[in-house]
Amino acid sequence: MKASTDFITEIKGYKLWLRREDQFGEGITGNKYRKLKYNILQLKKNNNLTGLITFGGAFSNHLYATALAGKIHGIKTFGIVRGEEWRSKITDNPTLTNCLDYGMKLLFVSRNIYKQKHTSAFWDLINFSPKNLYIIPEGGTNDLAIKGTSEMLQEEDCKYESLCCPVGTGGTIAGILKNFNPKQKVIGFSSLNHQGLKKDVNKLIYPVQWELINDYTFGGYAKTKPELISFINNFKKKYSIQLDPIYTGKMLFGIFDKIKKGKWVWGKNILIFHTGGLQSIEGFNQRQYQKGLKCTLI
């Protein structure tokens, strides 16, 4: 079974196709399915492991997907949530509510402590032992995740001149960079303001040539502007495809913008990876309402 590919449109001679990873998976969809696939298999091979634990923000697609994977596979899951204030606001957050419904035990920690999650002292600080738990990093990116995301590419994809992918922790584009044809151009669109992002991705794989576009973060991770929301809503009306405001929406905005301004220099045939993340829309709209903003996703 393969993810389908939709032809979207042609702009100024540039042809755009969308790989529908958002519709691909087993209960879990998108790049989160790819990232978790081999990690779940690895966990099941080890009889000494009793569950898994991972990390994320209060609206994390990764936390949501991990909790759902735990429910589907009968695996005990733990989620360490950035921001202890969310402990008393779970019912105000669709992502956290779903995580609980799927059986995930949530541990809320302060932002200062959360920053230390890569240190050995972290577990003592939160008074929790990960013994006998399979640890998956924030965003789900590790070697097994990259093995999964590398399978997003199909044999026939060599016909495309450029491959486009949103970039967060880098695990999805790292998989593409592991398997792409060297004659192709790979363009990543950053979803967050992180000057060292390209270096971080290159540490995950054998370094190859690729581009990272930082012009369409809209202020940083999970931040948006009215023009982005308008673009996503118009895209849905025109093509009947829902985009998320964190990753794929920003990327598509950037691709359309560069083509229309005559700044696209990476070939005429463009394959764009829709990585999913649509569960975040409910929480996004809720936050917009709470801020008194009328600009929401339809």
C-alpha positions as semicolon CSV with decimal commas, in nm:
position;residue;x (nm);y (nm);z (nm)
1;M;0,000;0,000;0,000
2;K;0,127;0,346;-0,095
3;A;0,024;0,698;-0,010
4;S;-0,162;0,855;-0,300
5;T;-0,044;1,156;-0,498
6;D;-0,280;1,434;-0,608
7;F;-0,204;1,676;-0,888
8;I;-0,288;2,018;-0,744
9;T;-0,229;2,288;-1,002
10;E;0,005;2,447;-1,252
11;I;0,135;2,798;-1,187
12;K;0,347;2,977;-1,447
13;G;0,454;2,642;-1,593
14;Y;0,534;2,488;-1,253
15;K;0,338;2,169;-1,180
16;L;0,256;2,086;-0,819
17;W;0,174;1,738;-0,685
18;L;0,079;1,662;-0,324
19;R;0,178;1,333;-0,159
20;R;-0,113;1,252;0,071
21;E;0,070;1,124;0,377
22;D;-0,214;1,283;0,574
23;Q;-0,436;0,999;0,450
24;F;-0,180;0,720;0,492
25;G;-0,134;0,502;0,800
26;E;-0,306;0,259;1,031
27;G;-0,520;0,468;1,266
28;I;-0,227;0,707;1,302
29;T;-0,157;0,903;0,984
30;G;0,110;1,120;0,828
31;N;0,473;1,140;0,925
32;K;0,383;1,040;1,284
33;Y;0,280;0,697;1,158
34;R;0,611;0,668;0,973
35;K;0,814;0,777;1,274
36;L;0,644;0,544;1,520
37;K;0,622;0,235;1,296
38;Y;0,965;0,082;1,363
39;N;0,988;0,217;1,717
40;I;0,672;0,026;1,808
41;L;0,810;-0,288;1,644
42;Q;1,136;-0,251;1,838
43;L;0,950;-0,207;2,166
44;K;0,745;-0,521;2,105
45;K;1,062;-0,726;2,048
46;N;1,189;-0,651;2,400
47;N;0,999;-0,844;2,663
48;N;1,166;-0,644;2,941
49;L;0,993;-0,322;2,834
50;T;0,657;-0,244;2,990
51;G;0,568;0,068;2,791
52;L;0,704;0,382;2,634
53;I;0,758;0,743;2,738
54;T;0,800;1,055;2,528
55;F;0,790;1,435;2,541
56;G;0,602;1,727;2,388
57;G;0,420;2,054;2,419
58;A;0,056;2,076;2,523
59;F;-0,067;2,068;2,162
60;S;0,191;1,818;2,032
61;N;0,094;1,604;1,733
62;H;0,360;1,360;1,850
63;L;0,207;1,315;2,196
64;Y;-0,133;1,261;2,037
65;A;0,000;1,005;1,787
66;T;0,199;0,819;2,054
67;A;-0,104;0,795;2,282
68;L;-0,315;0,665;1,993
69;A;-0,044;0,413;1,900
70;G;-0,046;0,292;2,260
71;K;-0,419;0,236;2,248
72;I;-0,404;0,057;1,912
73;H;-0,117;-0,172;2,012
74;G;-0,205;-0,223;2,378
75;I;0,106;-0,041;2,502
76;K;0,124;0,163;2,822
77;T;0,226;0,521;2,737
78;F;0,358;0,815;2,936
79;G;0,383;1,173;2,811
80;I;0,597;1,443;2,969
81;V;0,426;1,773;2,893
82;R;0,607;2,108;2,876
83;G;0,431;2,358;3,103
84;E;0,305;2,257;3,447
85;E;0,017;2,505;3,419
86;W;-0,158;2,260;3,187
87;R;-0,215;2,019;3,475
88;S;-0,527;2,214;3,572
89;K;-0,637;2,293;3,215
90;I;-0,651;1,951;3,050
91;T;-1,020;1,982;2,963
92;D;-0,943;2,309;2,781
93;N;-0,703;2,128;2,550
94;P;-0,833;1,881;2,284
95;T;-0,489;1,724;2,236
96;L;-0,434;1,647;2,605
97;T;-0,793;1,532;2,646
98;N;-0,746;1,285;2,361
99;C;-0,417;1,165;2,508
100;L;-0,592;1,084;2,835
101;D;-0,880;0,916;2,652
102;Y;-0,626;0,695;2,472
103;G;-0,477;0,590;2,806
104;M;-0,163;0,802;2,822
105;K;-0,047;0,906;3,168
106;L;0,058;1,272;3,156
107;L;0,338;1,422;3,364
108;F;0,350;1,803;3,365
109;V;0,683;1,979;3,423
110;S;0,796;2,340;3,426
111;R;0,958;2,482;3,116
112;N;1,291;2,523;3,294
113;I;1,298;2,158;3,397
114;Y;1,175;2,048;3,055
115;K;1,483;2,209;2,897
116;Q;1,694;1,958;3,092
117;K;1,523;1,651;2,944
118;H;1,847;1,546;2,771
119;T;2,042;1,534;3,099
120;S;2,079;1,246;3,341
121;A;1,955;1,470;3,623
122;F;1,618;1,522;3,455
123;W;1,456;1,206;3,591
124;D;1,555;1,291;3,948
125;L;1,415;1,642;3,904
126;I;1,073;1,507;3,807
127;N;1,093;1,217;4,055
128;F;1,019;0,957;3,791
129;S;1,216;0,654;3,672
130;P;1,201;0,549;3,305
131;K;1,324;0,200;3,396
132;N;1,171;-0,064;3,167
133;L;1,024;0,209;2,945
134;Y;1,115;0,268;2,582
135;I;1,215;0,633;2,546
136;I;1,120;0,825;2,232
137;P;1,253;1,182;2,197
138;E;1,039;1,493;2,148
139;G;0,894;1,496;1,798
140;G;0,970;1,126;1,760
141;T;1,295;1,169;1,568
142;N;1,553;0,893;1,607
143;D;1,722;0,641;1,375
144;L;1,416;0,416;1,359
145;A;1,193;0,714;1,284
146;I;1,418;0,808;0,992
147;K;1,399;0,450;0,866
148;G;1,022;0,493;0,863
149;T;1,013;0,835;0,696
150;S;1,257;0,716;0,428
151;E;0,973;0,494;0,306
152;M;0,772;0,802;0,208
153;L;0,960;0,803;-0,122
154;Q;0,834;0,578;-0,402
155;E;1,025;0,440;-0,702
156;E;0,835;0,658;-0,947
157;D;0,922;0,975;-0,755
158;C;1,241;1,009;-0,957
159;K;1,033;1,191;-1,222
160;Y;1,000;1,496;-0,995
161;E;1,271;1,761;-1,008
162;S;1,216;1,882;-0,654
163;L;1,086;1,734;-0,328
164;C;0,939;1,965;-0,063
165;C;0,888;1,888;0,305
166;P;0,810;2,090;0,620
167;V;1,077;2,072;0,892
168;G;1,030;2,060;1,269
169;T;1,266;1,825;1,448
170;G;1,402;1,712;1,111
171;G;1,315;1,343;1,119
172;T;1,087;1,353;0,816
173;I;1,315;1,540;0,579
174;A;1,608;1,329;0,702
175;G;1,424;1,021;0,575
176;I;1,373;1,185;0,236
177;L;1,740;1,285;0,221
178;K;1,835;0,926;0,294
179;N;1,659;0,790;-0,016
180;F;1,626;1,068;-0,273
181;N;1,784;1,070;-0,619
182;P;2,095;1,296;-0,611
183;K;1,974;1,459;-0,933
184;Q;1,672;1,594;-0,744
185;K;1,652;1,906;-0,529
186;V;1,523;1,865;-0,173
187;I;1,375;2,178;-0,017
188;G;1,275;2,196;0,347
189;F;1,049;2,467;0,489
190;S;1,122;2,547;0,851
191;S;0,823;2,573;1,084
192;L;1,018;2,734;1,367
193;N;1,285;2,996;1,425
194;H;1,593;2,785;1,485
195;Q;1,918;2,899;1,328
196;G;2,088;2,564;1,384
197;L;1,811;2,353;1,230
198;K;1,998;2,257;0,914
199;K;2,300;2,147;1,118
200;D;2,073;1,941;1,341
201;V;1,926;1,762;1,039
202;N;2,269;1,697;0,890
203;K;2,373;1,527;1,214
204;L;2,097;1,271;1,160
205;I;2,225;1,147;0,824
206;Y;2,526;1,143;0,598
207;P;2,537;1,508;0,483
208;V;2,401;1,577;0,135
209;Q;2,307;1,890;-0,055
210;W;1,964;2,035;0,025
211;E;1,797;2,369;0,088
212;L;1,626;2,498;0,402
213;I;1,387;2,790;0,361
214;N;1,342;3,002;0,675
215;D;1,123;3,275;0,525
216;Y;0,783;3,130;0,618
217;T;0,788;3,054;0,990
218;F;0,534;3,334;1,052
219;G;0,705;3,427;1,375
220;G;0,801;3,084;1,504
221;Y;0,671;2,742;1,593
222;A;0,290;2,725;1,620
223;K;0,267;3,096;1,534
224;T;0,059;3,224;1,246
225;K;-0,064;3,541;1,078
226;P;-0,399;3,621;0,915
227;E;-0,256;3,582;0,565
228;L;-0,154;3,224;0,642
229;I;-0,498;3,135;0,778
230;S;-0,660;3,296;0,474
231;F;-0,433;3,096;0,243
232;I;-0,515;2,765;0,415
233;N;-0,889;2,834;0,402
234;N;-0,877;2,934;0,036
235;F;-0,667;2,627;-0,045
236;K;-0,931;2,406;0,115
237;K;-1,213;2,576;-0,076
238;K;-1,031;2,545;-0,408
239;Y;-0,874;2,199;-0,381
240;S;-1,085;2,031;-0,108
241;I;-0,770;1,953;0,089
242;Q;-0,720;2,052;0,454
243;L;-0,378;2,187;0,553
244;D;-0,251;2,232;0,906
245;P;-0,126;2,575;1,026
246;I;0,198;2,450;1,182
247;Y;0,375;2,258;0,907
248;T;0,218;2,188;0,568
249;G;0,021;2,512;0,551
250;K;0,335;2,722;0,595
251;M;0,520;2,515;0,334
252;L;0,246;2,546;0,070
253;F;0,220;2,919;0,137
254;G;0,594;2,948;0,077
255;I;0,591;2,744;-0,243
256;F;0,303;2,944;-0,395
257;D;0,464;3,270;-0,285
258;K;0,804;3,195;-0,435
259;I;0,656;3,078;-0,765
260;K;0,431;3,383;-0,799
261;K;0,724;3,616;-0,721
262;G;0,950;3,440;-0,973
263;K;1,185;3,319;-0,700
264;W;1,139;2,942;-0,745
265;V;1,465;2,798;-0,883
266;W;1,431;2,424;-0,811
267;G;1,266;2,278;-1,120
268;K;0,925;2,267;-1,288
269;N;0,787;1,939;-1,148
270;I;0,738;1,965;-0,773
271;L;0,637;1,691;-0,527
272;I;0,511;1,825;-0,195
273;F;0,472;1,605;0,114
274;H;0,159;1,666;0,321
275;T;0,278;1,534;0,659
276;G;-0,059;1,543;0,837
277;G;-0,097;1,704;1,179
278;L;-0,465;1,782;1,123
279;Q;-0,560;1,694;1,481
280;S;-0,402;2,025;1,585
281;I;-0,670;2,232;1,410
282;E;-0,931;2,200;1,685
283;G;-0,686;2,321;1,947
284;F;-0,560;2,597;1,718
285;N;-0,910;2,734;1,664
286;Q;-0,980;2,712;2,035
287;R;-0,672;2,923;2,112
288;Q;-0,775;3,178;1,850
289;Y;-1,119;3,213;2,010
290;Q;-0,964;3,251;2,355
291;K;-0,745;3,533;2,224
292;G;-1,052;3,704;2,081
293;L;-0,932;3,648;1,723
294;K;-1,186;3,584;1,451
295;C;-0,928;3,441;1,212
296;T;-0,982;3,065;1,236
297;L;-0,958;2,761;1,011
298;I;-1,270;2,635;0,839
